[in-house]
Amino acid sequence: MGKLTEISRVVVNKVGKKRTFLLLHEKYMNISEEENNFTKRVLESGIPTNDADIITYIETIHSIAKKKTTGFLKKHQVNYQQWRILKAIYLELAITPAKVSAATFTDSGTISRQLELLESKELVKREHSKQDRRVVNLKLTSKGEHIASDGIQYSEQLIHCVREEIGDDKTEEFHRALIGALKCSAFSSGK
C-alpha cells in the first residue's frame, strides 16, 4: 500500500482520540444516528484492508466537513455550493463564471443559477470587463467578502482539529499525499 494508506492508519489508529472526534462531530452538527454509527464503524475498523477503504475514508471526511460547514453557513443564509463560489471569487481563483465553474468542478448551468441567487442576496456583482465588453467579471460585495472569509476561518478550525489530532508533521505529510492523489485523479486517463 502507498503513502496515503500509511497516513490513514495514523488517523484511524489513535484509539484514545476516537471518542473525542465522535463527540466533536455529534455536538457541532446535526448528524443522524445512522451516519454516526457508520463513522464509528469506519473508525473502529482499524487499518484499511484495501485501497477502497481509503476512498471511503476520504468520502466520509468530505461528507462530515461539508455537513459541518453547511450547518455553520446557515446563519449567513447561503448553502455549501454558494459558499464555494464565494470562496473561489474571494481567493481570486476565478473572476468569471466559466472560471468559477472550473474552480468548483460545477457545471456552468448550476453556476449561472447560483450566481443569480447570490446576486439577489447582494453577495456578488457582475461587471463587464473594460478590455472586452463580452467578458463578465464577478466581484464580491462587502457582505459577500464577509461570508467567504467567515467560512474560510471556519474551515481553518476544522483543519486545526486535524493538526491537533495527528500533529503538524503528519498533517503536512497528509496534505502532500492528498495533493498527489488529486494530481493522479485529475490527470489519469480513467483506465
PEPE-V109492 format. One record per residue. N is the residue number from 1. OMEGA is omega in whole degrees, -180 to 180 (NA if undefined). NEAR is the number of other C-alpha atoms within 10 Angstrom. D_LAST is the distance of its C-alpha to the last C-alpha in Angstrom with 1 decimal. Layout:
{{N/OMEGA/NEAR/D_LAST} {N/OMEGA/NEAR/D_LAST}}
This chain:
{{1/-176/9/19.6} {2/-177/8/19.2} {3/-179/14/21.7} {4/178/18/20.6} {5/180/18/21.5} {6/-179/13/24.8} {7/178/18/25.7} {8/178/18/24.9} {9/-180/16/27.4} {10/-179/16/30.0} {11/-174/20/29.9} {12/-173/19/29.9} {13/178/15/32.5} {14/-173/14/35.3} {15/-179/13/37.2} {16/-177/8/40.2} {17/-176/13/38.4} {18/-178/17/36.5} {19/178/12/39.6} {20/180/12/40.0} {21/-178/16/36.5} {22/179/15/37.0} {23/179/11/40.4} {24/-175/12/39.2} {25/175/17/36.6} {26/-176/14/39.0} {27/-170/10/41.8} {28/176/12/40.1} {29/178/16/38.1} {30/-179/12/38.4} {31/-178/15/36.0} {32/179/10/36.3} {33/179/10/37.4} {34/178/9/34.2} {35/179/14/32.0} {36/179/16/34.4} {37/177/13/34.1} {38/180/13/30.3} {39/178/18/30.5} {40/179/15/33.2} {41/179/11/31.1} {42/-178/17/28.2} {43/-178/21/30.7} {44/-177/13/32.6} {45/176/13/29.6} {46/-175/16/29.8} {47/177/18/27.1} {48/-179/18/23.5} {49/177/11/22.9} {50/-177/10/19.1} {51/179/12/16.3} {52/177/10/16.3} {53/-179/16/20.0} {54/177/18/19.1} {55/178/12/17.2} {56/179/13/20.2} {57/-180/17/22.6} {58/179/14/21.0} {59/-180/12/21.1} {60/178/16/24.6} {61/179/13/25.8} {62/-179/12/24.6} {63/-180/13/26.3} {64/-180/18/29.5} {65/179/17/29.6} {66/-179/15/29.1} {67/178/18/31.7} {68/-178/20/34.1} {69/178/20/33.7} {70/177/19/34.2} {71/179/17/37.4} {72/-175/20/38.6} {73/-179/20/38.0} {74/-180/11/40.1} {75/178/9/43.2} {76/-179/16/42.1} {77/171/12/41.2} {78/177/19/37.7} {79/-176/15/34.5} {80/-179/18/31.4} {81/178/16/29.6} {82/178/19/32.8} {83/178/25/33.2} {84/177/17/29.8} {85/178/24/30.9} {86/-179/29/34.2} {87/180/24/32.6} {88/179/20/30.4} {89/-178/25/33.6} {90/-179/21/35.7} {91/-180/13/33.5} {92/173/12/33.4} {93/-178/15/29.6} {94/177/22/30.2} {95/175/18/33.4} {96/178/19/32.4} {97/180/21/30.8} {98/180/16/27.7} {99/175/16/27.3} {100/178/26/27.9} {101/-180/19/25.2} {102/-177/16/22.7} {103/-178/15/24.1} {104/-178/16/24.0} {105/-177/10/20.6} {106/-178/14/22.9} {107/-173/12/23.3} {108/178/15/26.4} {109/178/11/28.4} {110/179/12/28.3} {111/179/21/29.3} {112/180/15/32.2} {113/-179/11/33.5} {114/178/17/33.3} {115/176/22/35.0} {116/178/15/37.8} {117/-180/15/38.4} {118/176/20/38.4} {119/-179/16/40.9} {120/177/11/43.1} {121/-180/13/43.2} {122/178/14/44.2} {123/-178/22/41.4} {124/173/23/39.8} {125/173/17/41.6} {126/178/17/40.2} {127/177/13/41.9} {128/178/13/41.6} {129/178/13/40.9} {130/180/10/44.0} {131/-177/7/42.2} {132/-175/8/40.5} {133/179/10/41.9} {134/-178/9/38.7} {135/178/14/36.8} {136/177/17/37.3} {137/180/19/37.1} {138/177/22/37.0} {139/176/20/39.5} {140/170/22/40.2} {141/179/14/43.7} {142/177/12/45.4} {143/177/14/44.6} {144/177/24/40.9} {145/-180/19/41.0} {146/-179/16/42.7} {147/179/23/40.1} {148/-179/26/37.2} {149/180/17/39.0} {150/178/17/40.0} {151/178/22/36.5} {152/178/18/35.3} {153/178/12/38.2} {154/178/16/37.3} {155/179/17/33.6} {156/175/12/35.2} {157/178/12/37.2} {158/178/14/34.1} {159/177/14/32.7} {160/177/14/36.2} {161/178/14/36.0} {162/179/16/32.9} {163/179/15/34.8} {164/-177/10/37.8} {165/-173/18/35.7} {166/178/18/33.8} {167/-177/12/35.8} {168/-178/13/35.1} {169/-179/10/33.5} {170/177/16/31.0} {171/178/19/30.4} {172/178/13/29.7} {173/178/14/27.4} {174/178/20/25.6} {175/179/14/25.4} {176/179/14/23.9} {177/178/17/21.3} {178/177/15/20.4} {179/177/12/20.2} {180/178/14/17.8} {181/179/13/15.6} {182/178/12/16.0} {183/180/11/15.2} {184/-179/12/11.9} {185/-176/11/11.0} {186/-173/10/12.6} {187/179/9/11.2} {188/-178/9/7.6} {189/179/7/5.5} {190/180/7/3.8} {191/NA/3/0.0}}
